[in-house]
Amino acid sequence: MGNNQAGEENRTGIPKDDTAVGGSKVDRSKIMLVFDYDGTIQETMKIYAPAVLDMAKRLRNIYGYRVENPGYARMESWLGLRNEEMWEDFAPALSADARAAAAARVAAYMRALVREGVDPWYSGTREILDKLKAEGYRMMILSNSDHEYADFNRDSFETDKWFERYVDCESWDWQSKADVLSSIIADNPEMTYVMIGDRFNDREAAVKNRILFIACDYGYARAGELDETDARAHSIEELPEIIARLTDY
């Protein structure tokens, strides 16, 4: 049998198929691209920064809580974290109930901006997702977010056009991304998975599950956070070429 026969696997374990979409000899329907959301698909600071600054003002003026406006670098570092981790850094003296109320206010402010017409997705994202889907890849979102946030994004941006699943960690009892992804892989082990994200927990998910990782340097990682990676994307437009280079043999 020749090297191009359908069903033969390359050294990465990805099945080859002469009839695959786009002329690739890899069966891309067996490749699952696992996207982080904030900082990977969405330029979240467009809606997050105004919401946090509004909350800081309210804490000072209405509740008398002494808090300074956080800088942009500090706010960026909160993206991809759980709410409790963000509030522990920003306003540690707030009670649990006050933190929950403040977090709800921030989320509501972000939703209001989207409803008013702010589009926080990175420029060109929809076209890139169209391209990846047309090339035959399967895609899902794995976000370290609550369920309400995930549902709002899914509905507002019609993510089902491209993504088979939008998985939020709250729906998995706030397990880590790495553990959630382990369960997903265990349920469908014949797929080849590629993690695409901009934060340390995306890299950890890839490392723990021994899958490829593409670091999105255009996102919100701090210096040194993504030192170990299989490839780097400096813009979302670079992803199709990088994905093909890593998975097409």
C-alpha positions, 0 to 999 in steps of 0.5 A: 500500500502506498503512503497516500492510502486513506486511513494510514496515519502519520507520525502524529497519529492523524489519519491520512485521507486523499479525499480530505478537504482542501487537498490535504492528505490529512483527514481534517474531520478528525482534528478538533481545534480547541479554542480559548475564548477571551484573548483568543477569539474576543478582544475582551478588554473592549468591554471588560475595561469599561465595566471594571472601571465603572464598578471601581467608581461605584465602589468608591462613590456609592459604597465608600470602598477605597479602591483605585482604578486598576491599570490596563495591564492588571485588568488584562491579567484577570482575563482567563481567571475565575471571578473569585481570583480576580476579586481577591486581587482587586478588592480582597476586603469585599465580602463574598456577597458583595463580590458576587454582586459586583461581578454581576454588575460587571457582567451586566455592563459588558452585556449592555455594551454588546447589545448597544453594538460594540463588537469585541471580536478581533477583526477578521475572526469570523473570516478565519473561522469560516476558512477553518470550517471550510477546510474541514476542521472541527472546532470547539470553545473551552472557556474558564468562564461561568455558564451565563457568560458562555450562553450570552456569547453563544447567542450574541455571536452565533458561535454555533455557526463554527463551533460544535460545543461551547464548554464553560468550566462552571458547568464542570464544577469549576474543574481546571481547563486541563481536567475538563479537556481530559474528560472531553478527550476520554469521551472521544479519544480517536480525535486529534486535539490542538489547544489554541489560547493566550493564557497559562491555563491553556498551555497547562491544558495542552501539556497535561493532555499531551496535545499540540499548543498554539500560543496566541501572542496577541492576547493577554498573557504576561511576559514568560507565561507562554514560553513553552509552545509548539507555535506562536500566532501574532494575530488571528489571521496567522492561525490557518497556516500554523494549524496546517503546518503543525497537522498536515504531514 
